[in-house]
């Protein structure tokens, strides 16, 4: 059976994508005990988070621990006029996200910052997405309370400590899930 050039390219792209994900999972650094391992958000979770955030053209959207940028690219597809900033500690994941941005035509309104999200200013963010471990959410709360004025934050799977009340909790799909990944927590700052 002869494959067309397009189907061959699509197959090659799929193989390279899955091979790169496997490579990233194997060698991505896991610093301290608050950095989560690389675990991409499910597409279902991303769609629901985007529904909850209701991104508009004037928004500045941050993804904390952006990994491969999956959430930001999906948000860009929905609202290409907003500004998007991903923060990721892993050099390999940032390189991968930046390569994906190049394949998308290198839009100027998508930026990936390699750094520690606890050291990176968040004050310009109007919408924030996070899929972090519980320990990272505990560490993030004081910084978010200081810097996120008037912003909405959606967290997948892990809530802030009880002193920060969430506006809503959304069930994405029926439980059980591995670690609460069936829940979105929506916060107003």
C-alpha positions in Angstrom: 0.0 0.0 0.0 1.4 3.3 -1.0 1.2 6.3 1.3 0.7 9.8 0.1 3.2 12.4 1.0 0.7 14.1 3.3 -0.1 11.0 5.3 3.6 10.1 5.5 4.3 13.6 7.0 1.4 13.3 9.4 2.6 9.9 10.5 6.2 11.2 10.9 4.9 14.2 12.9 2.9 11.9 15.2 5.9 9.6 15.8 8.2 12.5 16.5 5.6 14.1 18.9 5.2 10.9 21.0 9.0 10.2 20.9 9.7 13.8 22.1 7.1 13.5 24.9 8.7 10.2 26.0 12.1 11.8 26.0 10.9 14.8 28.0 9.2 12.7 30.6 12.4 10.6 31.0 14.8 13.6 31.4 12.9 16.6 32.5 14.3 17.9 35.8 12.2 17.6 39.0 13.6 20.3 41.3 12.7 20.4 44.9 9.6 18.7 46.0 7.2 21.3 44.7 7.9 20.8 41.0 5.4 18.5 39.5 6.5 15.9 37.0 5.6 16.7 33.4 2.0 15.5 33.0 0.1 17.2 30.2 -3.4 18.4 30.9 -6.1 16.3 29.2 -7.8 18.0 26.3 -11.2 17.7 28.1 -9.7 19.6 31.1 -8.2 22.3 28.8 -11.5 22.9 27.0 -13.4 23.2 30.3 -10.7 25.5 31.8 -11.0 27.7 28.7 -14.7 27.8 29.1 -14.3 29.0 32.7 -11.6 31.6 31.9 -13.6 33.1 29.0 -10.5 34.7 27.5 -11.1 38.0 25.7 -8.8 39.9 23.2 -7.5 42.2 26.0 -6.5 39.5 28.4 -3.0 38.5 29.4 -3.1 34.7 30.1 -0.4 32.9 32.1 0.1 29.2 32.4 2.2 28.3 35.4 4.4 25.3 34.8 3.4 25.4 31.1 5.3 22.2 30.1 4.9 21.8 26.3 2.5 24.8 26.1 -0.5 22.6 25.4 -3.0 24.9 27.3 -1.6 28.1 25.8 -1.8 26.8 22.2 -5.4 25.7 22.7 -6.2 29.1 24.2 -4.5 30.9 21.3 -6.7 28.9 18.9 -9.8 30.1 20.7 -8.7 33.7 21.1 -5.7 34.6 18.9 -5.7 38.3 20.0 -5.0 37.9 23.7 -1.4 37.8 25.0 -0.1 34.4 26.3 2.8 33.7 28.7 4.0 30.3 29.7 6.4 29.8 32.6 8.4 26.6 32.9 11.5 25.6 34.7 12.6 22.8 32.5 14.9 23.8 29.6 13.8 20.9 27.5 10.1 21.6 27.9 10.7 25.3 27.1 12.6 24.4 24.0 9.8 22.1 22.9 7.2 24.7 23.5 9.2 27.3 21.6 9.6 24.9 18.7 5.8 24.3 18.7 5.4 28.1 18.6 7.7 28.3 15.5 5.6 25.6 13.8 2.5 27.8 14.5 4.1 30.7 12.6 5.9 32.2 15.6 3.0 34.5 16.8 4.4 37.5 18.8 1.7 37.3 21.4 2.8 33.9 22.7 5.9 34.0 25.0 7.6 31.2 26.9 9.7 32.1 29.9 12.2 29.7 31.4 12.3 30.3 35.1 10.9 29.6 38.5 7.2 30.5 38.6 7.7 31.6 42.2 10.3 34.2 41.1 8.5 35.4 38.0 6.2 38.5 38.4 2.6 37.6 37.7 1.0 41.1 38.2 0.1 41.6 34.5 -1.9 38.4 34.3 -5.7 38.7 34.0 -6.3 34.9 33.5 -4.1 32.1 34.9 -4.1 28.4 34.4 -2.2 26.0 36.8 -1.8 22.3 37.0 0.6 22.1 39.9 1.0 19.8 42.9 -0.7 20.6 46.2 2.6 21.7 47.8 3.2 24.1 44.9 -0.4 25.6 45.4 0.4 26.2 49.1 3.6 28.0 48.2 1.9 29.9 45.4 -1.0 31.3 47.4 0.8 34.2 49.1 2.4 35.3 45.8 -0.9 35.0 43.9 -2.7 37.0 46.6 -0.1 39.8 46.4 0.3 39.9 42.6 -2.9 38.8 40.9 -5.2 41.8 41.4 -8.5 41.3 39.5 -7.4 38.1 37.9 -9.1 34.7 37.6 -7.1 31.6 38.3 -8.2 28.1 37.3 -6.4 25.1 38.8 -6.6 21.6 37.6 -6.7 18.8 40.3 -5.3 20.8 43.2 -6.9 23.5 45.3 -5.4 26.3 47.3 -5.4 25.9 51.1 -8.8 26.3 52.7 -8.2 30.0 53.6 -8.6 30.9 49.9 -12.2 30.3 49.0 -12.8 29.2 45.4 -15.6 30.7 43.4 -16.6 27.4 41.9 -15.5 23.8 41.6 -16.3 22.1 38.3 -16.3 18.4 37.6 -14.8 17.7 34.2 -15.7 14.1 33.9 -16.9 11.5 36.5 -14.5 10.4 39.1 -12.5 8.5 40.0 -9.3 10.0 38.5 -5.7 9.4 39.5 -5.3 12.5 41.7 -8.3 14.7 41.4 -7.7 15.6 37.8 -11.5 15.5 37.2 -11.8 18.8 39.1 -11.2 22.4 38.2 -11.0 25.0 41.0 -11.9 28.6 40.0 -10.5 31.5 42.0 -11.0 35.2 41.9 -8.2 37.5 43.1 
